[in-house]
Amino acid sequence: MAQAHVVDDDLSTLNVADAEHWEAGTYAPLFDRLRAEDPVHYCADSAYGPYWSVTKYDDIMAVDTNHQIFSSASKYGGIMMDDDIVAGTGEQAPIESFITTDPPRHGPQRKAVNGIVNRPNLQHFEKVIRERTASILDGLPIGEEFDWVPSVSIELTTMMLATLFDFPFKDRHKLTWWSDLTTTEPGMGLVETQEERMAGLLECLDYFNELWKQRENKDGGFDLVSMLSQSPDTKDMEPMNYLGNLLLLIVGGNDTTRNSMSGGVWAFHNFPEQLDKLKAEPSLMSNLNSEIIRWQTPLSHMRRTAVADIELGGKQIKSGDKVVMWYYSGNRDEDKFIDGHQVDLARPNANAHMSFGFGIHRCMGLRLADLQLKIIWEEILKRWDRIEVVGEPKRVKSNFVHGFTSLPVKIHA
């Protein structure tokens, strides 16, 4: 594949956001260089306009925990480099979710749904997750090539999403489509234009409006639609606010877990000695999730917009500047994670990874993602010797979602 815009020497034109780097898997050396030579880097020309790349762990943390200066609000462009996702078309209002609002609006909307993934409520899901995981794994062919991504990663995460929303099970794959539509830019393989993208997302709103009508006056529903429709803080939301929260919850419940499930298989393919170590020392299971999620970094960045002038890493950031926190790069910062490109299940600080973010926007579903990943690896280790990757993976053409569209594998019993 053509390596568009790869620059060998001139840092001033280096554009790590070019999606072709991510599809081709050529991004790691670029971030290594930025961390070493220009940790807070300004790119003046890109498909997203000018932006700052923040690539070191401590600098990323400084941005992520300072929502007063670095805003994720939709009125400034939201959390993705692609402003169009929040812009709407024509007379439509911007799509807005609680992650794209600042206090005081943020907290009450998040609180309306946060209870579904509180630690005590995870027990509500553990049995069904294990039963589904066992069923999916037991149905896979042994010794024959198949694609891990649709057969396992997408299927399990889609089932979990359907449970969280109490979504009609027969239509559950719509959730995957809407998630991909949210995070994939026009022209990257799903749709060609922003208008097509918005049409697909409005279909999501129409579908969920029917679920809202069915549940808004029914007490006791333990699902995300019931919680949104019945909470005093969200029951009167505008339609684009409802859609935004739906898309946030769909993407949050889909991409982190789905790409970490595939990422774990890819990790053990690249570092087979770590799988041997895990078999010899089962206690390492407690650290497995954190290390895999650190190494994979299923969402490679989050974007903020500066709302005041500030100095960061010796650079002067101006009000209105687009600031991108590259979680992928922070998770490989050698000052924080020794041999950061390596998978090490005994890594003492693996749980300090950045993949779930920090501050007020830290991923609310992180414990549920941990539970799903813990269960799948427990069930895999009960059954098989190893999962062999038998062909090159195909990566998502996205600088936001860091994952796979295909991972051909063969199971060795």
Residue, then its C-alpha position, 0 to 999 in steps of 0.5 A: m500500500a502506498q505510504a502517503h505523506v511519510v516524512d523522513d527528515d522534516l518534523s514540520t510536515l510530519n502528520v501522524a493523523d494521516a489514516e493511511h499510517w494507521e491502516a498500513g501499521t507505519y505509525a509507531p516509529l513516527f511517535d517514537r520520533l516525536r516523543a524523542e524530538d518534539p513531544v508537543h508537536y504542531c502540524a500546520d497542514s492536515a485534513y483536519g486543519p492545524y493541530w497539536s500532537v501531545t505524545k508523552y505520558d505526563d503531558i497527556m495527563a496534564v491535558d486530560t485532567n484539565h478540562q477547564i482549559f482543554s475542552s471536549a465540548s461539541k461547540y468546539g469540535g468534540i473529541m475526534m479530529d473530524d469536526d463533521i461528526v458533531a456538526g450535523t447538516g442543514e438545520q440540524a443541531p450538533i450531535e452532543s453527548f456527555i463526553t462532549t459537554d463540560p461541567p456543569r452539564h456533563g456530570p448529571q448526564r453521565k450519572a444518569v447511566n453510570g449505575i449500570v456499570n457500577r461494581p455491584n451491578l457487574q455481578h448482574f452480567e458476569k454469568v451471562i457473559r461467561e455463558r455466551t463466551a463459552s458458547i461462542l468459543d465452543g462453536l469455533p472450528i479447531g484446526e481450520e482457518f477462520d476470521w477472529v474479528p467477526s466470529v468472536s470479537i464483534e459477536l461477543t461485544t455486540m451481544m453485550l451491547a444488546t444486553l446493556f440497551d435491552f436491544p432487540f437481539k435479532d437486530r443487534h448487528k445494527l449496533t456494530w454498524w452505527s458504531d463503525l459509522t460514528t468513528t469512520e470518516p466519510g471516504m474511508g470505506l463505509v460511506e462517501t459523504q457526511e450526508e450519508r453518514m448523518a442519514g445512517l446516524l439518524e436511522c439510529l435515532d429513529y430506532f431508539n426513539e421507538l425504544w424510548k417511547q416504550r420505556e419512558n413511563k415504565d419503572g424499574g428498567f435496568d437498561l440504558v434506554s430506560m435510564l436515559s428516558q426516566s432520569p430527571d437529568t436526561k428525560d427532556m433531552e433534545p433529539m441530538n443530545y439523545l443521539g449523541n449519548l447513544l452513540l457514545l455508549i455504543v462506541g464505548g461499549n464496542d470498540t474498546t472491548r472488541n479491539s482488545m479481544s482481537g489485540g490480545v490474540w495479536a499480542f500473543h502471536n507476537f510475544p508467544e513467550q508471554l503466553d507460555k509465562l501465563k500458563a506457567e504462572p496463572s496469577l499473571m491473569s490479574n495483570l493480563n487485561s491491563e497490559i493487553i489494553r495498554w499495548q493495544t490502546p483500542l482508541s488511539h487518541m482523544r481530541r480537546t480544544a484549548v479555550a485559553d492560552i497555555e504553555l505545554g511542554g515548552k510550547q505556546i498553545k493558543s485559545g482555539d487550537k486543536v490539541v490531540m492526546w495520543y494515548y497510543s504514544g503515551n502507552r509506549d512512553e519509555d519514561k513511564f513504561i520500560d520497553g513499552h513496545q513489548v508485551d510484559l504480563a509481569r509489568p508492575n505498572a500496567n494498570a497505569h495505562m492511558s487507554f481509558g483516559f483520565g479526569i472527568h471523562r475517564c471511561m465509565g465502562l472500564r470495569l465491564a471491559d475488564l470483566q469481558l476480557k478476563i472471562i474470554w481469556e479464562e475460557i480460552l485457556k481452559r480449552w486450547d493450547r494456542i491461537e495461531v495467526v495465519g495471515e496478516p491482519k487488516r487494520v481499521k483505516s482510522n486514526f481514532v479506532h485502533g483495531f482490526t477489521s480482519l484477523p485470520v487465525k487457526i486454533h490449536a487444541 
